[in-house]
Amino acid sequence: MTAAVLAIDGGNSKTDVALVTETGHLLAHVRGPGSSPHNLGIEGSAALLDELVAKAAALAGLTSQVGCADHAGVYLAGVDIPVETAWLREAIAARRWSPELVVDNDTLALLRAGTDAPDAVAVVCGAGINCVGLAADDRQVRFASLGRISGDWGGGVQLGDEALWWAARGVDGRAESTVLADLIPEHFGRPDLQTVIEDLHSSRLHGERLGELAPIVLRAGSELGDASAGRIVRQLADEVVVLATTALRRLGLLDQPTVAVLGGGVLTSEDPLLHSVIREGLAVAAPQCAIHVTHVPPVVGAGLWAMDRLQATPAAEERLRAGLTSSQPHRM
């Protein structure tokens, strides 16, 4: 027996792998570490995924991950450039999980998990930020999502970096004082901000850990009313609005009924200041756009895209959605 669908959603911090029957029943759900090829390389990403798929196949009672499904949908963070996508697809296809394979960006999985609307955009803000737009006629809008070199701003790491910038300037007098100057060293267990700066400079503190500051920035801006944190939160909200409305404009949908799906840890926090600015901005730029903040795991979207391609019944797709949303994954 093989599963109908192998669904994979891989981000920077975690990866979900699920095997599902043609009727939408969940056979296995495994969670492991992040699998973005930006962090692991092409072969490293494919090897980690193969390990997770093997575990899922074993839990489902299958003898091997080879040929474990009729269709595999693999949606990963860092799948942004066509040539790199082709390389990753080749590396994954060599594992022979399925005769049919789709490899694409994880923002598409988020979009499908968050809405069934034919005209929609999705903005994800976790460690980084990205956006995708889809129209009912299958047109798509993508963004390179490679950081500042491709015009991007946002994501947890960048929020933390900006918070440290304002805090440092507040301490030495180049800007107004901010509670971030106390909250940042407190979070990292350092005596003061200067120690944090020196530890980052000497790599005793890894720069990626700045992403841990995102909740602190949101709380400082919304609950504590800190001016510097508030500027950062509003800047992020403006960037979310710019991404969503740009995608809608390029699709010719600004004045049409649409849905904007918001996901990723920063946006699903539903911070009041962040979301009030997003709602206000979208109401002006795209007044018929409804906002959906989704807490549904994106692996649901990976599975639904695969079920769509297999022309599964609505009942099967709903069963998949319910099963994966409530599932407690086996952790690797």
C-alpha positions as CSV (number, residue, x, y, z in Angstrom):
1,M,0.0,0.0,0.0
2,T,1.1,3.5,-0.7
3,A,-0.3,6.8,0.6
4,A,-2.0,9.1,-1.9
5,V,-0.2,12.2,-0.8
6,L,3.2,13.1,0.8
7,A,3.0,16.6,2.0
8,I,6.0,18.5,3.2
9,D,6.3,22.1,4.6
10,G,9.9,23.1,5.5
11,G,10.8,26.4,7.1
12,N,13.9,27.9,8.7
13,S,13.1,26.4,12.1
14,K,11.0,23.3,11.6
15,T,9.8,20.8,8.9
16,D,6.5,19.0,8.8
17,V,6.1,15.8,6.8
18,A,2.7,14.0,6.4
19,L,1.4,10.9,4.6
20,V,-2.3,11.0,3.8
21,T,-4.7,8.6,2.1
22,E,-6.8,9.4,-0.9
23,T,-9.8,9.8,1.5
24,G,-7.9,12.4,3.5
25,H,-7.1,10.2,6.5
26,L,-3.8,11.0,8.1
27,L,-1.3,8.0,8.2
28,A,1.7,9.7,9.7
29,H,2.9,13.2,10.8
30,V,6.5,13.8,11.6
31,R,8.2,17.1,12.7
32,G,11.9,17.8,12.4
33,P,14.4,20.7,12.2
34,G,14.4,23.4,9.5
35,S,15.1,22.2,6.0
36,S,15.6,25.5,4.0
37,P,18.3,24.9,1.3
38,H,19.6,28.4,2.1
39,N,20.7,27.1,5.5
40,L,21.6,23.5,4.6
41,G,22.5,23.6,0.9
42,I,20.7,21.6,-1.8
43,E,22.0,18.1,-0.8
44,G,21.8,18.8,2.9
45,S,18.1,19.8,2.6
46,A,17.3,16.8,0.4
47,A,19.1,14.4,2.9
48,L,17.2,15.8,5.9
49,L,13.9,15.5,4.1
50,D,14.7,11.9,3.1
51,E,15.3,11.1,6.8
52,L,12.0,12.6,7.8
53,V,10.1,10.9,5.0
54,A,11.6,7.5,6.0
55,K,10.4,8.1,9.5
56,A,6.9,9.0,8.3
57,A,6.8,5.9,6.1
58,A,7.8,3.7,9.0
59,L,5.1,5.2,11.2
60,A,2.6,4.6,8.4
61,G,3.6,0.9,8.2
62,L,5.2,1.2,4.9
63,T,8.4,-0.8,4.1
64,S,10.4,2.1,2.6
65,Q,10.2,5.8,1.8
66,V,10.8,4.9,-1.9
67,G,7.4,4.9,-3.7
68,C,5.6,5.8,-0.5
69,A,3.1,8.1,-2.2
70,D,1.3,8.8,-5.5
71,H,2.1,12.5,-5.3
72,A,4.6,14.5,-3.3
73,G,4.2,18.2,-2.6
74,V,7.3,19.8,-1.2
75,Y,7.1,23.4,-0.1
76,L,10.2,24.9,1.5
77,A,11.5,28.3,2.7
78,G,14.4,29.4,0.5
79,V,13.0,28.0,-2.7
80,D,13.0,31.4,-4.5
81,I,15.2,31.3,-7.6
82,P,14.1,29.1,-10.5
83,V,17.6,27.5,-11.1
84,E,17.9,26.6,-7.4
85,T,14.4,25.2,-7.4
86,A,15.3,23.0,-10.4
87,W,18.5,21.8,-8.5
88,L,16.5,21.0,-5.4
89,R,13.8,19.2,-7.4
90,E,16.4,17.1,-9.1
91,A,18.0,16.2,-5.7
92,I,14.6,15.3,-4.3
93,A,13.4,13.4,-7.3
94,A,16.5,11.1,-6.9
95,R,15.0,9.9,-3.6
96,R,12.0,8.4,-5.6
97,W,9.4,9.1,-3.0
98,S,6.7,9.5,-5.6
99,P,6.1,9.3,-9.4
100,E,4.7,12.9,-9.2
101,L,6.5,15.7,-7.5
102,V,6.0,19.4,-7.0
103,V,8.7,21.5,-5.3
104,D,7.9,25.1,-4.6
105,N,8.1,27.9,-2.0
106,D,6.4,27.5,1.4
107,T,4.5,30.7,1.1
108,L,2.2,28.9,-1.4
109,A,1.5,26.2,1.2
110,L,0.6,29.0,3.7
111,L,-1.8,30.6,1.2
112,R,-3.6,27.3,0.4
113,A,-3.8,26.5,4.2
114,G,-5.4,29.9,4.9
115,T,-8.0,30.2,2.2
116,D,-9.9,28.5,-0.7
117,A,-10.4,31.8,-2.4
118,P,-9.3,31.8,-6.0
119,D,-8.0,35.4,-5.9
120,A,-5.6,35.7,-2.9
121,V,-2.3,36.8,-1.5
122,A,-0.3,35.4,1.4
123,V,2.3,37.3,3.4
124,V,4.5,35.2,5.8
125,C,6.6,36.8,8.4
126,G,8.7,34.5,10.6
127,A,12.5,34.6,10.5
128,G,12.2,36.4,7.2
129,I,9.4,37.8,5.1
130,N,7.8,36.8,1.8
131,C,4.7,37.2,-0.3
132,V,2.9,35.4,-3.1
133,G,-0.2,36.3,-5.1
134,L,-2.5,34.0,-7.1
135,A,-5.4,34.8,-9.4
136,A,-8.3,32.6,-10.5
137,D,-6.8,32.3,-14.0
138,D,-3.6,30.8,-12.5
139,R,-1.4,33.9,-12.8
140,Q,1.1,34.3,-10.0
141,V,3.1,37.1,-8.5
142,R,6.4,36.2,-6.7
143,F,9.1,38.1,-4.9
144,A,12.7,37.1,-4.8
145,S,12.8,37.2,-0.9
146,L,16.6,37.2,-0.6
147,G,16.8,39.9,2.0
148,R,18.0,43.5,1.4
149,I,19.7,42.6,-1.8
150,S,16.2,41.9,-3.3
151,G,14.6,44.9,-1.7
152,D,13.1,43.1,1.3
153,W,12.7,44.4,4.9
154,G,11.1,42.5,7.7
155,G,11.1,39.2,9.6
156,G,12.2,38.4,13.1
157,V,15.9,38.7,12.6
158,Q,15.5,42.1,11.0
159,L,13.2,43.3,13.7
160,G,15.8,42.3,16.3
161,D,18.6,44.0,14.3
162,E,16.6,47.2,14.1
163,A,15.8,47.1,17.8
164,L,19.5,46.8,18.7
165,W,20.2,49.7,16.4
166,W,17.7,52.0,18.1
167,A,18.8,50.8,21.5
168,A,22.5,51.5,20.8
169,R,21.7,55.0,19.6
170,G,19.5,55.6,22.6
171,V,22.2,54.6,25.0
172,D,24.9,56.9,23.5
173,G,22.7,59.9,22.9
174,R,22.2,59.8,19.1
175,A,18.5,59.0,19.6
176,E,15.9,59.1,22.4
177,S,16.2,56.5,25.1
178,T,14.2,53.3,24.7
179,V,13.2,50.4,27.0
180,L,14.8,48.2,24.4
181,A,18.2,49.1,25.9
182,D,17.1,47.2,29.1
183,L,15.0,44.5,27.5
184,I,17.6,43.3,25.1
185,P,20.4,42.5,27.6
186,E,17.8,41.1,30.0
187,H,16.7,38.6,27.3
188,F,20.2,37.5,26.5
189,G,21.3,37.3,30.1
190,R,23.9,40.0,29.7
191,P,24.5,42.8,32.2
192,D,24.1,45.7,29.8
193,L,23.7,46.6,26.1
194,Q,27.4,47.2,25.5
195,T,28.1,43.5,26.5
196,V,25.4,42.4,24.0
197,I,27.1,44.4,21.3
198,E,30.6,43.1,22.1
199,D,29.4,39.5,22.2
200,L,27.7,39.9,18.8
201,H,30.9,41.4,17.4
202,S,33.1,38.6,18.7
203,S,30.5,35.9,17.8
204,R,30.1,34.8,21.4
205,L,26.4,35.6,20.6
206,H,25.2,34.4,17.2
207,G,23.6,37.1,15.0
208,E,20.6,34.9,14.1
209,R,19.6,35.0,17.7
210,L,18.4,38.6,17.1
211,G,15.2,37.0,15.8
212,E,14.4,36.0,19.4
213,L,13.8,39.7,20.0
214,A,10.7,40.0,17.8
215,P,8.2,39.4,20.6
216,I,10.0,41.9,22.8
217,V,9.8,44.5,20.1
218,L,6.1,43.9,19.6
219,R,5.4,44.1,23.3
220,A,7.5,47.2,23.8
221,G,5.7,49.0,21.0
222,S,2.1,47.8,21.8
223,E,2.0,47.3,25.6
224,L,4.7,49.6,26.8
225,G,4.2,52.4,24.3
226,D,7.9,52.7,23.5
227,A,8.5,55.2,20.7
228,S,11.4,53.4,19.1
229,A,9.8,50.0,19.2
230,G,6.6,51.5,17.9
231,R,8.4,52.9,14.8
232,I,9.8,49.4,14.1
233,V,6.4,47.8,14.4
234,R,4.8,50.3,12.1
235,Q,7.5,49.9,9.6
236,L,6.9,46.2,9.5
237,A,3.1,46.7,9.2
238,D,3.7,49.1,6.3
239,E,5.9,46.5,4.6
240,V,3.2,43.8,4.9
241,V,0.7,46.2,3.3
242,V,3.2,47.1,0.5
243,L,3.8,43.4,-0.3
244,A,0.1,42.5,-0.3
245,T,-1.1,45.5,-2.3
246,T,1.8,45.3,-4.8
247,A,0.9,41.6,-5.5
248,L,-2.8,42.5,-5.9
249,R,-1.9,45.5,-8.2
250,R,0.3,43.4,-10.4
251,L,-2.6,40.8,-10.7
252,G,-5.1,43.6,-11.4
253,L,-7.1,42.7,-8.3
254,L,-6.9,45.9,-6.1
255,D,-10.5,46.7,-6.6
256,Q,-11.8,43.1,-6.6
257,P,-12.9,40.9,-3.6
258,T,-9.8,39.1,-2.5
259,V,-8.2,37.5,0.6
260,A,-4.9,38.3,2.3
261,V,-3.6,35.4,4.3
262,L,-1.2,36.4,7.1
263,G,1.0,33.8,8.7
264,G,4.3,33.1,10.3
265,G,5.2,33.6,14.0
266,V,5.4,37.4,13.9
267,L,2.0,37.9,12.2
268,T,0.1,35.1,14.0
269,S,1.0,36.8,17.3
270,E,-1.8,39.2,16.3
271,D,-0.1,42.1,18.0
272,P,-2.6,44.9,18.3
273,L,-0.4,47.7,17.0
274,L,0.9,45.7,14.1
275,H,-2.5,44.5,13.0
276,S,-4.2,47.8,13.4
277,V,-1.8,49.4,11.0
278,I,-2.1,46.5,8.6
279,R,-5.9,46.7,8.6
280,E,-5.8,50.5,8.1
281,G,-3.4,50.3,5.2
282,L,-5.2,47.5,3.4
283,A,-8.6,49.2,3.9
284,V,-7.3,52.2,2.0
285,A,-5.3,50.4,-0.7
286,A,-7.5,47.4,-1.3
287,P,-10.9,48.0,0.4
288,Q,-12.4,44.7,-0.8
289,C,-9.5,42.6,0.6
290,A,-10.4,40.5,3.6
291,I,-7.7,39.6,6.1
292,H,-7.3,36.0,7.3
293,V,-4.7,35.4,10.0
294,T,-4.2,31.7,9.8
295,H,-3.0,29.5,12.7
296,V,-3.4,26.4,10.4
297,P,0.0,24.7,9.9
298,P,1.2,25.3,6.3
299,V,1.7,21.5,5.8
300,V,-2.1,21.5,5.5
301,G,-1.7,23.7,2.4
302,A,1.0,21.4,1.0
303,G,-1.4,18.5,1.4
304,L,-4.3,20.3,-0.1
305,W,-2.3,21.4,-3.2
306,A,-1.4,17.7,-3.7
307,M,-5.0,16.6,-3.2
308,D,-6.2,19.2,-5.7
309,R,-3.9,17.6,-8.3
310,L,-5.3,14.2,-7.5
311,Q,-8.8,15.6,-7.9
312,A,-9.8,14.5,-4.4
313,T,-13.3,15.1,-3.2
314,P,-14.1,18.1,-1.0
315,A,-14.8,15.7,1.9
316,A,-11.4,14.2,1.6
317,E,-9.7,17.6,1.6
318,E,-11.7,18.7,4.6
319,R,-10.7,15.5,6.4
320,L,-7.1,16.2,5.6
321,R,-7.4,19.8,6.9
322,A,-9.1,18.7,10.1
323,G,-6.7,15.8,10.7
324,L,-3.5,17.7,10.2
325,T,-4.7,20.8,12.1
326,S,-5.3,18.8,15.2
327,S,-2.4,16.3,14.8
328,Q,0.4,16.1,17.4
329,P,3.4,15.2,15.2
330,H,6.0,12.7,16.1
331,R,9.1,14.8,16.8
332,M,12.6,13.9,15.4
